[in-house]
Amino acid sequence: MEAAGTLLDMALGLSAEKPEQLATAQVCMRAVVVFFVLIAYLRIAKKRFLGQPTAFDAILVIVIGSISSRAISGTAPFGASLAGTLTLIVLHWLVSYASLYLPWLSGLVKGHSTVIIRNGTVDEKALRAAHMTEDDLAEDLREAGVSSPGQAREARLERSGNLSVIKETS
């Protein structure tokens, strides 16, 4: 058992007290281990986690990247960094699950959609509150195959930041 621990320490530099003490090969091995551990962790997370993320999801991705990079570079303890990452993923999963049953929590962590166009009319106040310009709106409408606001029955700025458009039916 001790031999396995020594081999693991040699491969990953677990006993290094400073990042400068890690050899290039050890940093590379840490990167490989972190990569596969993160794949395993992300299997725990929900499928939408990396799809069209809300701010709630995007923040988690940034923090996971930050903590994981510390495990690779040796600026934080290897095992503790991986444990912290797992804790955040489990917390994300728990909050997401609780949000299914607590609409107020869902709104708090994921936000709400905003109606920008209703029956072909742009809600200028909602547009300003969303910090969208007329050019931003026009671009998003074109991407949805709509050339003018009058052709949209409804357009919503979704929690993900994307504009969804329901075309006016003739």
C-alpha positions in Angstrom: 0.0 0.0 0.0 2.8 2.3 0.8 4.4 1.6 -2.5 1.3 2.7 -4.3 1.2 5.9 -2.3 4.9 6.6 -3.1 4.2 5.9 -6.8 1.2 8.3 -6.8 3.3 10.9 -5.0 6.1 10.6 -7.6 3.6 10.7 -10.5 1.6 13.7 -9.2 4.0 15.4 -6.9 1.5 15.3 -4.0 4.2 16.0 -1.4 5.4 19.2 -3.1 5.0 22.2 -0.9 5.4 24.8 -3.6 4.3 24.8 -7.3 7.9 25.3 -8.3 8.8 21.9 -6.9 6.5 20.1 -9.5 8.2 18.7 -12.5 6.7 19.3 -16.0 5.7 15.6 -16.1 3.9 15.8 -12.8 1.9 18.8 -13.9 1.0 16.9 -17.1 -0.1 13.9 -15.0 -2.1 16.1 -12.8 -3.8 17.6 -15.9 -4.7 14.1 -17.1 -6.1 13.0 -13.7 -8.1 16.3 -13.3 -9.5 15.9 -16.8 -10.8 12.4 -16.2 -12.0 13.3 -12.7 -14.0 16.3 -14.1 -15.6 14.0 -16.7 -16.7 11.7 -13.9 -18.0 14.7 -11.9 -19.9 16.2 -14.8 -21.7 12.9 -15.2 -23.2 13.7 -11.8 -24.4 17.1 -13.1 -27.5 17.5 -15.1 -27.3 17.3 -18.9 -28.3 21.0 -19.4 -25.3 22.0 -17.3 -23.2 22.6 -20.4 -26.0 23.2 -22.9 -27.6 26.7 -22.8 -26.4 27.7 -19.4 -28.0 30.3 -17.2 -25.9 32.6 -15.1 -26.3 30.0 -12.4 -24.6 27.4 -14.6 -22.0 29.7 -16.1 -20.7 30.8 -12.6 -20.2 27.1 -11.7 -18.2 26.5 -14.9 -15.9 29.4 -14.1 -15.4 28.4 -10.5 -14.8 24.8 -11.4 -12.2 25.9 -13.9 -10.5 28.1 -11.4 -10.4 25.4 -8.7 -9.3 22.7 -11.1 -6.5 24.8 -12.5 -5.1 25.1 -8.9 -5.1 21.3 -8.6 -3.1 21.1 -11.8 -0.7 23.9 -11.1 -0.1 22.9 -7.5 -1.2 26.3 -6.0 -3.7 24.5 -3.8 -3.7 20.9 -2.4 -4.6 18.4 -5.1 -7.1 16.3 -3.2 -8.7 19.3 -1.5 -9.2 21.1 -4.9 -10.9 18.0 -6.4 -13.1 17.7 -3.2 -14.0 21.4 -3.4 -15.0 20.9 -7.1 -17.1 17.9 -6.3 -18.8 19.8 -3.5 -19.8 22.7 -5.9 -21.2 20.2 -8.5 -23.2 18.4 -5.8 -24.4 21.8 -4.4 -25.4 22.9 -8.0 -27.3 19.6 -8.4 -29.1 20.0 -5.1 -30.1 23.6 -5.8 -31.3 22.7 -9.3 -33.3 19.8 -7.9 -34.8 22.0 -5.2 -35.7 24.6 -7.9 -38.0 22.1 -9.4 -40.2 22.3 -6.4 -39.5 25.8 -5.2 -40.4 28.4 -7.9 -39.0 31.3 -5.8 -35.6 29.5 -5.6 -35.6 28.9 -9.4 -36.3 32.6 -10.0 -33.6 33.6 -7.5 -30.8 31.5 -8.9 -31.8 31.2 -12.6 -33.7 34.4 -13.2 -36.9 35.0 -15.3 -37.5 35.6 -18.9 -38.4 39.1 -20.1 -41.0 39.8 -22.8 -39.4 42.2 -25.3 -42.0 42.0 -28.1 -45.7 41.4 -27.7 -48.1 41.3 -30.7 -45.5 43.0 -32.9 -44.8 45.9 -30.6 -41.4 46.4 -28.9 -41.6 47.1 -25.1 -39.0 49.8 -25.0 -38.9 49.8 -21.2 -38.1 46.0 -21.2 -35.5 46.5 -24.0 -33.7 49.2 -21.9 -33.9 47.1 -18.7 -32.3 44.2 -20.6 -29.5 46.6 -21.8 -30.4 45.7 -25.4 -30.1 48.1 -28.2 -32.4 48.2 -31.3 -29.4 46.8 -33.2 -29.1 43.9 -30.8 -32.8 43.2 -31.1 -32.7 43.4 -34.9 -29.8 40.9 -35.0 -31.5 38.5 -32.7 -34.7 38.7 -34.8 -32.8 38.1 -38.0 -31.2 35.0 -36.5 -34.7 33.8 -35.8 -35.7 34.4 -39.4 -37.8 37.5 -38.6 -37.0 40.8 -40.4 -39.0 43.2 -38.2 -40.7 43.3 -34.8 -44.1 43.4 -36.5 -43.5 39.8 -37.7 -43.2 38.5 -34.1 -46.1 37.6 -32.0 -43.8 37.4 -29.0 -40.1 37.6 -28.4 -38.6 36.8 -25.0 -35.1 37.3 -23.6 -34.7 34.0 -22.0 -32.8 33.2 -18.8 -29.9 31.9 -20.9 -29.6 35.3 -22.5 -31.0 34.1 -25.9 -33.9 35.7 -27.6 -36.7 33.2 -28.4 -39.2 34.4 -31.0 -42.7 33.2 -31.8 -43.5 34.3 -35.4 -46.8 36.0 -36.2 -49.1 33.6 -38.1 -50.9 35.1 -41.0 
